[in-house]
Amino acid sequence: MDPEVTAVVEGNPFKAGDIVRLRSGGPSMTVMKIVGWDTYCTWWVQHSMHNPPASTVLPFQVLEPAKAS
């Protein structure tokens, strides 16, 4: 089993594949993986397949589930 999968901090409500956003707003992001407190997220800039995806690492406490549109 991938060690990154087993390194999830207890209380983190997210898993790889979840769609989230910052509690303060912003684009919908896909959770790619979780390592400890770190949630690795990716999103598309300007909804264009010609632009590379953007990514960041955030603590899960600043994220919330994205609302379905």
Backbone as JSON Lines, residues from 0, in Angstrom:
{"i":0,"aa":"M","n":[0.84,-1.18,0.0],"ca":[0.0,0.0,0.0],"c":[0.88,1.24,0.0]}
{"i":1,"aa":"D","n":[0.46,2.27,-0.69],"ca":[1.19,3.52,-0.77],"c":[1.28,4.17,0.62]}
{"i":2,"aa":"P","n":[2.49,4.49,1.11],"ca":[2.61,5.08,2.45],"c":[1.93,6.43,2.57]}
{"i":3,"aa":"E","n":[1.76,7.15,1.46],"ca":[1.09,8.44,1.52],"c":[-0.39,8.28,1.87]}
{"i":4,"aa":"V","n":[-0.98,7.18,1.47],"ca":[-2.38,6.94,1.76],"c":[-2.57,6.69,3.26]}
{"i":5,"aa":"T","n":[-1.63,6.06,3.91],"ca":[-1.75,5.74,5.32],"c":[-1.32,6.88,6.23]}
{"i":6,"aa":"A","n":[-0.82,7.98,5.65],"ca":[-0.32,9.09,6.46],"c":[-1.38,10.16,6.7]}
{"i":7,"aa":"V","n":[-2.65,9.85,6.5],"ca":[-3.72,10.81,6.67],"c":[-3.89,11.14,8.16]}
{"i":8,"aa":"V","n":[-4.01,12.43,8.46],"ca":[-4.21,12.87,9.83],"c":[-5.65,12.58,10.24]}
{"i":9,"aa":"E","n":[-5.82,12.05,11.43],"ca":[-7.17,11.78,11.93],"c":[-7.96,13.08,11.96]}
{"i":10,"aa":"G","n":[-9.19,13.04,11.51],"ca":[-10.04,14.22,11.47],"c":[-10.11,14.88,10.1]}
{"i":11,"aa":"N","n":[-9.22,14.5,9.19],"ca":[-9.27,15.07,7.85],"c":[-10.46,14.47,7.12]}
{"i":12,"aa":"P","n":[-11.45,15.29,6.74],"ca":[-12.66,14.75,6.11],"c":[-12.51,14.45,4.63]}
{"i":13,"aa":"F","n":[-11.37,14.79,4.02],"ca":[-11.22,14.67,2.58],"c":[-10.41,13.44,2.19]}
{"i":14,"aa":"K","n":[-10.6,13.05,0.92],"ca":[-9.83,11.94,0.35],"c":[-9.52,12.29,-1.1]}
{"i":15,"aa":"A","n":[-8.58,11.59,-1.69],"ca":[-8.23,11.82,-3.09],"c":[-9.48,11.7,-3.95]}
{"i":16,"aa":"G","n":[-9.64,12.65,-4.86],"ca":[-10.79,12.67,-5.76],"c":[-11.9,13.61,-5.32]}
{"i":17,"aa":"D","n":[-11.88,14.04,-4.06],"ca":[-12.89,14.99,-3.59],"c":[-12.71,16.34,-4.27]}
{"i":18,"aa":"I","n":[-13.81,17.07,-4.44],"ca":[-13.79,18.41,-4.99],"c":[-13.97,19.37,-3.82]}
{"i":19,"aa":"V","n":[-13.01,20.29,-3.67],"ca":[-13.01,21.21,-2.54],"c":[-12.77,22.63,-3.03]}
{"i":20,"aa":"R","n":[-12.88,23.57,-2.12],"ca":[-12.5,24.96,-2.38],"c":[-12.06,25.58,-1.07]}
{"i":21,"aa":"L","n":[-11.38,26.71,-1.17],"ca":[-10.98,27.42,0.03],"c":[-12.21,27.93,0.76]}
{"i":22,"aa":"R","n":[-12.18,27.91,2.06],"ca":[-13.3,28.45,2.84],"c":[-13.52,29.93,2.52]}
{"i":23,"aa":"S","n":[-12.46,30.62,2.12],"ca":[-12.56,32.04,1.79],"c":[-13.02,32.28,0.35]}
{"i":24,"aa":"G","n":[-13.22,31.21,-0.42],"ca":[-13.68,31.33,-1.81],"c":[-12.6,30.87,-2.78]}
{"i":25,"aa":"G","n":[-12.9,30.96,-4.04],"ca":[-11.94,30.56,-5.06],"c":[-12.47,29.43,-5.92]}
{"i":26,"aa":"P","n":[-11.62,28.92,-6.81],"ca":[-12.06,27.89,-7.75],"c":[-12.23,26.53,-7.08]}
{"i":27,"aa":"S","n":[-12.99,25.68,-7.7],"ca":[-13.1,24.29,-7.25],"c":[-11.78,23.59,-7.57]}
{"i":28,"aa":"M","n":[-11.32,22.76,-6.65],"ca":[-10.06,22.05,-6.8],"c":[-10.29,20.57,-6.53]}
{"i":29,"aa":"T","n":[-9.49,19.72,-7.16],"ca":[-9.55,18.28,-6.93],"c":[-8.44,17.89,-5.97]}
{"i":30,"aa":"V","n":[-8.79,17.14,-4.93],"ca":[-7.79,16.62,-4.01],"c":[-7.05,15.49,-4.72]}
{"i":31,"aa":"M","n":[-5.74,15.63,-4.82],"ca":[-4.92,14.62,-5.49],"c":[-4.38,13.58,-4.51]}
{"i":32,"aa":"K","n":[-3.95,14.05,-3.35],"ca":[-3.47,13.15,-2.3],"c":[-3.4,13.91,-0.99]}
{"i":33,"aa":"I","n":[-3.3,13.16,0.08],"ca":[-3.18,13.74,1.42],"c":[-2.0,13.09,2.11]}
{"i":34,"aa":"V","n":[-1.13,13.94,2.66],"ca":[0.03,13.46,3.42],"c":[0.07,14.25,4.71]}
{"i":35,"aa":"G","n":[-0.22,13.61,5.82],"ca":[-0.26,14.31,7.09],"c":[-1.31,15.42,7.05]}
{"i":36,"aa":"W","n":[-0.89,16.62,7.42],"ca":[-1.81,17.77,7.4],"c":[-1.97,18.34,5.99]}
{"i":37,"aa":"D","n":[-1.11,17.94,5.07],"ca":[-1.07,18.54,3.74],"c":[-2.07,17.9,2.79]}
{"i":38,"aa":"T","n":[-2.86,18.76,2.15],"ca":[-3.82,18.33,1.13],"c":[-3.34,18.88,-0.2]}
{"i":39,"aa":"Y","n":[-2.98,18.0,-1.12],"ca":[-2.46,18.39,-2.44],"c":[-3.65,18.57,-3.38]}
{"i":40,"aa":"C","n":[-3.81,19.79,-3.9],"ca":[-4.96,20.12,-4.75],"c":[-4.52,20.61,-6.12]}
{"i":41,"aa":"T","n":[-5.33,20.32,-7.13],"ca":[-5.08,20.74,-8.51],"c":[-6.36,21.34,-9.08]}
{"i":42,"aa":"W","n":[-6.22,22.35,-9.93],"ca":[-7.37,22.94,-10.6],"c":[-6.93,23.49,-11.94]}
{"i":43,"aa":"W","n":[-7.9,23.69,-12.82],"ca":[-7.62,24.24,-14.16],"c":[-7.78,25.75,-14.12]}
{"i":44,"aa":"V","n":[-6.83,26.45,-14.72],"ca":[-6.87,27.91,-14.79],"c":[-7.69,28.31,-16.0]}
{"i":45,"aa":"Q","n":[-8.66,29.18,-15.81],"ca":[-9.5,29.71,-16.87],"c":[-10.2,28.62,-17.68]}
{"i":46,"aa":"H","n":[-10.44,27.49,-17.09],"ca":[-11.22,26.4,-17.71],"c":[-10.76,26.09,-19.13]}
{"i":47,"aa":"S","n":[-9.46,26.11,-19.36],"ca":[-8.93,25.82,-20.68],"c":[-8.0,24.61,-20.61]}
{"i":48,"aa":"M","n":[-8.21,23.66,-21.49],"ca":[-7.36,22.48,-21.53],"c":[-5.98,22.83,-22.11]}
{"i":49,"aa":"H","n":[-5.83,24.04,-22.68],"ca":[-4.56,24.43,-23.26],"c":[-3.61,25.0,-22.2]}
{"i":50,"aa":"N","n":[-4.15,25.39,-21.05],"ca":[-3.32,25.87,-19.95],"c":[-3.0,24.69,-19.04]}
{"i":51,"aa":"P","n":[-1.79,24.63,-18.5],"ca":[-1.47,23.54,-17.58],"c":[-2.27,23.72,-16.28]}
{"i":52,"aa":"P","n":[-2.55,22.64,-15.58],"ca":[-3.28,22.77,-14.32],"c":[-2.39,23.46,-13.28]}
{"i":53,"aa":"A","n":[-3.04,24.18,-12.39],"ca":[-2.35,24.79,-11.26],"c":[-2.46,23.83,-10.08]}
{"i":54,"aa":"S","n":[-1.54,23.93,-9.14],"ca":[-1.62,23.06,-7.97],"c":[-1.04,23.77,-6.76]}
{"i":55,"aa":"T","n":[-1.44,23.3,-5.59],"ca":[-0.97,23.85,-4.34],"c":[-1.11,22.8,-3.25]}
{"i":56,"aa":"V","n":[-0.48,23.06,-2.12],"ca":[-0.6,22.2,-0.95],"c":[-1.15,23.05,0.18]}
{"i":57,"aa":"L","n":[-2.24,22.59,0.8],"ca":[-2.92,23.36,1.84],"c":[-3.24,22.47,3.03]}
{"i":58,"aa":"P","n":[-3.33,23.05,4.24],"ca":[-3.83,22.27,5.37],"c":[-5.33,22.06,5.19]}
{"i":59,"aa":"F","n":[-5.82,20.9,5.59],"ca":[-7.24,20.6,5.33],"c":[-8.18,21.54,6.06]}
{"i":60,"aa":"Q","n":[-7.72,22.21,7.1],"ca":[-8.59,23.09,7.88],"c":[-9.05,24.33,7.09]}
{"i":61,"aa":"V","n":[-8.36,24.7,6.03],"ca":[-8.76,25.87,5.25],"c":[-9.67,25.51,4.08]}
{"i":62,"aa":"L","n":[-10.03,24.23,3.95],"ca":[-10.84,23.76,2.82],"c":[-12.24,23.38,3.27]}
{"i":63,"aa":"E","n":[-13.16,23.41,2.3],"ca":[-14.52,22.92,2.5],"c":[-14.96,22.2,1.23]}
{"i":64,"aa":"P","n":[-15.94,21.32,1.33],"ca":[-16.43,20.65,0.11],"c":[-17.0,21.71,-0.85]}
{"i":65,"aa":"A","n":[-16.72,21.57,-2.13],"ca":[-17.27,22.49,-3.12],"c":[-18.73,22.17,-3.33]}
{"i":66,"aa":"K","n":[-19.52,23.18,-3.51],"ca":[-20.95,22.99,-3.78],"c":[-21.14,22.56,-5.22]}
{"i":67,"aa":"A","n":[-22.02,21.61,-5.44],"ca":[-22.31,21.16,-6.79],"c":[-22.97,22.29,-7.57]}
{"i":68,"aa":"S","n":[-22.58,22.44,-8.84],"ca":[-23.18,23.51,-9.65],"c":[-24.09,22.95,-10.7]}
